[in-house]
Amino acid sequence: MDSALNRFEEARSVYAESLESRRLIAATGETPQSLRDLSVSLNKAGDVNSALNCFEEARTAYAESLAIMTKLAKDFPMVEDYRKALKDTKARIEGLPQPS
């Protein structure tokens, strides 16, 4: 396995742990910040899966992030960060190859 691929595999493992922690935090006390943090972790997991050509896994992570950011942007329209994150997540999804 080449060095770059190995680093992406390591990153996927680290992001999976982070995602698990973020899910637990959000489940124990769902706040806008905990949901935003979960969305960031989902996007990171999606990014690594995309880099590894695991596009379905990336799409699944991005879709969950999109649902979270859509809710936050709707519930808190005055928070520019949520609108920007929503736009960014949509762009990540659009950047994936279309399923066959």
Buried (B, 14 or more C-beta within 10 A) or exposed (E): EEEEEEEBEEBBEEBBEBBEEBBEBBEEEEEBEBBBBBBBBBBBBBBBBBBBEBBEBBBBBBBBBBEBBBBBBEEBEEBEEBBEBBEEBBEBBEEBEEEE
